[in-house]
Amino acid sequence: MALGFPPPFGGSQRLPRHVGRRRALEMILTGDPIPAARAAEIGLVNAVVPADALLDAARNLAARIVRHAPTAVAACLRSVTRGINLPIDEGLAVEAASFAATVPTDGVRTGLRGFLDRSNASG
């Protein structure tokens, strides 16, 4: 609005779904800046870190993701991206199809065995 036109690229549709209608309307209609702490509070960002810690925080997040199998990470991304705006039953079907296409049966057994071994070793 501050630029003289409504939010493009789905902003008027995605924001209300994420933060709620009233909050989204306030943000869209006023164009007020949102402090970082408030953005974290309402779920617009995952975390707030000092500027000098940003690269370390991003690397830490990346390291926590890449420790998993690339095919599993890709399947999760695909399932969430494709299913987020679908009714739950359709989203579950997207997830099931992604799982079936990604993980062979022996992979499931191996993955579960590894998870259980790690859980038993730490507990």
Secondary structure, DSSP 8 states (H G I E B T S, - for coil): -TTSS--TTTHHHHHHHHH-HHHHHHHHHH-----HHHHHHTTSSS----GGGHHHHHHHHHHHHHTS-HHHHHHHHHHHHHHTTS-HHHHHHHHHHHHHHH--HHHHHHHHHHHHHHHHHH-
